[in-house]
Amino acid sequence: MLNFEGNLLIALLNNSHGMIKIILFLIIWAVIWFPIAIPLARLVKWQIAAPISNTQKLTFIISLYSLVPILTWALVKVEKIPTEKIGLIFQGSLFKSILFGYGLGILSMVFVYGMELWAGWLNLNSHNEKTPSIWVNLPLLLLISLFISSIEELVFRGIFVYFLEVDFSWWWTGIISSVIFALLHLIWEQKNTLPQLPGLFLMGLVLFYARTLNNYSLGLSIGLHGGWVLILACIDTFDLYRYNPDAQSWLIGKKDQPLASIAGLMVLLITTFSISIIF
């Protein structure tokens, strides 16, 4: 079954335009996932007309993203693509870049949230026995953040960039892949995603820039992405703060819309400035 899917994928992708390759890749990915998604939807009791909860969303994402290594293996083995072409440069520097990216991603978020706390725009929540244990949940959140960031960077800054760079210049490739990255977030949720589309696009560009600076390795972009996801997951899981009702949402954002604010854009700006100096 996997051999058939791999050969079908390569047959469809050969000699196609970059955008066509991306569309075909997404279609095949969805077709393979669909038989998995149907029983999962029943298991988590999700209905099409109902809003999706964080637990339901995470269940779907993990099942969907778990297919990416199979599709990547098919591309690399059958097409004989060097892994370096999709940003997977398996050296010690890859893991160092991931660790550095995590540190910088976490620090940039902590700095901006710290400034908001100092300005009185956020208030820390008090915790009780019902609050999830940080020490029990943090390792799991770290693994989830690494998994999500690795897969998304492999797809959007790895495979899609490989498809596009044949037909477009390097920076046009970055722009187009970032637009796709932003728009595909609408699949999971529309209401909270629409205001964040410009921020998601800029986030994609920053992560593309990180790959460019990191000798075209995905290490730095995986780390940055993972650090941001980890902080947001911690905020949501541990309910760390609440917004001051007097603060402007366009300035500090909302819990479900971190990139629809000046604060979210500041995180991206700080990150871009930092990696430009360091790399």
C-alpha positions in Angstrom: 0.0 0.0 0.0 2.7 2.4 1.0 4.8 1.5 -2.1 1.8 2.2 -4.3 1.1 5.6 -2.6 4.8 6.5 -2.9 5.0 5.6 -6.6 1.7 7.4 -7.3 3.0 10.5 -5.5 6.2 10.6 -7.6 4.5 9.9 -10.8 2.1 12.8 -10.3 4.8 15.2 -9.1 7.3 14.6 -11.9 7.7 17.3 -14.5 5.0 19.5 -12.9 5.1 23.2 -12.1 6.0 24.0 -8.5 2.4 25.1 -7.5 0.9 22.0 -9.2 3.3 19.9 -7.2 2.2 21.5 -3.9 -1.5 21.1 -4.8 -1.0 17.4 -5.7 1.0 16.8 -2.6 -1.8 18.3 -0.4 -4.4 16.3 -2.2 -2.6 13.0 -1.8 -1.8 13.8 1.8 -5.5 14.5 2.5 -6.7 11.3 0.6 -4.3 9.2 2.7 -5.5 10.9 5.9 -9.2 10.8 5.2 -9.8 7.1 6.2 -8.0 7.9 9.5 -9.8 11.1 10.2 -13.3 9.6 9.9 -13.0 7.2 12.9 -11.0 9.8 14.8 -13.9 12.3 14.4 -16.2 9.8 16.0 -13.8 9.0 18.7 -13.4 12.6 19.8 -17.1 13.3 19.1 -16.4 16.1 16.6 -19.2 17.3 14.3 -18.7 19.3 11.1 -21.0 22.2 12.2 -19.5 22.4 15.7 -16.5 24.4 16.7 -13.3 22.4 17.2 -11.8 22.2 20.7 -8.1 22.2 21.4 -8.1 18.5 22.3 -9.9 17.6 19.1 -7.7 19.8 17.0 -4.5 18.3 18.5 -5.8 14.8 17.9 -6.4 15.6 14.2 -3.1 17.4 13.8 -1.0 14.6 15.3 -2.7 12.0 13.1 -2.3 14.2 10.0 1.3 15.2 10.7 2.3 11.6 11.4 1.9 10.9 7.7 4.5 13.4 6.6 7.5 11.2 7.3 6.0 8.6 5.0 5.4 11.1 2.2 8.9 12.6 2.7 10.5 9.1 2.6 8.7 8.5 -0.7 10.0 11.7 -2.2 13.6 11.2 -0.9 13.9 7.5 -1.8 12.0 7.2 -5.1 12.9 10.6 -6.5 16.4 10.3 -5.0 16.3 13.8 -3.6 19.2 14.6 -1.2 17.8 15.4 2.2 19.8 18.6 2.1 17.5 19.9 -0.6 14.6 20.0 1.9 16.7 21.4 4.7 17.5 18.2 6.6 21.2 18.4 7.1 21.9 15.7 9.6 25.0 17.1 11.4 25.6 18.1 15.0 24.9 21.7 13.9 21.3 20.7 13.2 20.6 19.9 16.8 22.6 22.9 18.0 20.5 25.1 15.8 17.3 23.6 17.1 18.3 24.2 20.7 19.5 27.7 20.0 16.2 28.4 18.1 14.2 27.1 21.1 16.1 29.4 23.4 15.6 32.5 21.3 12.0 31.7 20.5 11.2 31.3 24.2 13.2 34.4 25.2 11.5 36.6 22.6 8.1 35.6 23.8 9.0 35.9 27.5 10.4 39.4 26.9 7.3 40.7 25.1 4.9 39.1 27.7 7.1 40.4 30.5 6.8 44.0 29.1 3.0 43.6 28.9 3.0 42.5 32.6 5.2 45.4 33.5 2.9 47.8 31.7 -0.1 46.3 33.5 -1.8 45.0 30.3 -1.7 41.5 31.7 -2.5 40.1 35.1 -1.1 36.8 36.4 -3.7 34.2 37.5 -3.6 32.6 40.9 -3.4 28.8 40.8 -5.1 26.1 42.8 -5.1 22.3 43.1 -7.1 22.1 39.8 -4.3 23.7 37.8 -2.3 21.2 35.8 1.1 20.4 37.2 3.8 22.2 35.3 6.4 19.6 35.9 4.2 16.7 34.8 2.9 18.5 31.7 5.9 20.5 30.5 7.8 17.5 29.0 4.7 16.5 27.0 4.2 20.0 25.8 7.9 20.2 24.8 7.6 17.0 22.7 4.3 18.2 21.1 5.9 21.5 20.2 9.0 19.8 18.7 6.8 17.4 16.7 4.5 20.2 15.3 7.3 22.6 14.5 9.5 19.9 12.9 6.6 18.7 10.6 5.4 22.2 9.7 9.0 23.4 8.9 9.7 20.2 6.9 6.5 20.8 4.8 6.5 24.6 4.4 10.1 25.5 4.6 11.4 22.2 3.3 9.3 20.3 0.7 7.3 23.2 -0.6 10.4 25.4 -0.9 12.0 22.5 -2.9 9.0 22.4 -5.2 8.8 26.2 -5.7 12.5 27.1 -6.1 12.6 25.4 -9.5 10.1 27.9 -10.9 10.7 31.0 -8.8 13.6 33.0 -7.4 14.6 32.3 -3.8 12.8 35.2 -2.2 9.6 34.7 -4.3 9.7 31.1 -3.1 9.8 32.4 0.5 6.9 34.7 -0.1 4.7 32.1 -1.9 5.4 29.4 0.7 4.6 31.9 3.5 1.2 32.7 1.8 0.4 29.0 1.6 1.5 28.6 5.3 -0.9 31.3 6.4 -3.8 30.3 4.3 -3.7 26.6 5.3 -4.2 27.6 8.9 -7.8 28.5 7.9 -8.5 24.7 7.6 -8.6 24.3 11.4 -10.4 27.5 12.4 -11.6 30.5 10.6 -12.8 33.0 13.2 -9.6 33.3 15.1 -7.3 32.7 12.1 -8.6 35.5 9.8 -7.3 38.4 11.9 -3.9 36.6 12.2 -3.3 36.0 8.4 -0.9 38.9 8.0 1.0 37.8 11.1 1.1 34.2 10.0 2.5 35.3 6.6 5.2 37.4 8.3 5.9 34.4 10.7 6.4 32.2 7.6 8.8 34.8 6.1 10.8 35.0 9.4 11.2 31.2 9.5 12.1 31.2 5.8 14.8 33.8 6.6 16.0 31.7 9.5 16.5 28.8 7.1 18.4 31.0 4.7 20.7 32.3 7.4 21.3 28.8 8.8 23.0 27.5 5.7 19.6 26.4 4.3 19.2 24.0 7.2 15.8 23.7 9.0 17.4 23.5 12.4 17.0 27.2 13.4 13.5 27.5 12.0 12.4 24.3 13.8 13.7 25.7 17.0 12.2 29.1 16.7 8.8 27.7 15.7 9.0 25.1 18.5 9.8 27.8 21.1 6.8 29.9 20.2 4.5 26.9 20.1 5.8 25.8 23.6 5.2 29.1 25.2 1.7 29.4 23.7 0.9 25.9 24.8 2.1 26.6 28.3 -0.1 29.8 28.5 -3.1 27.8 27.4 -2.6 24.7 29.5 -1.6 26.4 32.7 -3.9 29.5 32.2 -1.0 31.8 33.2 -2.6 35.2 32.8 -5.7 37.2 31.9 -5.9 40.4 29.8 -6.6 43.8 31.4 -10.0 44.8 30.0 -8.7 48.4 29.6 -5.8 47.3 27.3 -6.3 47.6 23.5 -6.6 44.2 21.8 -4.8 45.5 18.7 -1.9 46.3 20.9 -1.6 43.1 23.0 -3.8 40.7 21.2 -6.1 38.0 22.5 -5.4 34.6 23.8 -6.5 32.8 20.7 -5.1 35.5 18.4 -1.5 36.2 19.4 -0.4 37.3 15.9 -3.2 39.8 15.5 -1.4 42.4 17.5 1.5 44.7 17.8 2.9 42.5 20.5 2.9 39.5 18.3 4.6 41.4 15.5 7.2 42.6 18.1 8.1 38.9 18.7 8.8 38.5 15.0 10.7 41.7 14.8 12.9 40.9 17.8 13.6 37.4 16.4 14.5 38.8 12.9 16.9 41.4 14.4 18.5 38.8 16.7 19.2 36.1 14.0 20.4 38.8 11.6 23.1 39.8 14.1 24.0 36.3 15.3 24.1 34.6 11.9 
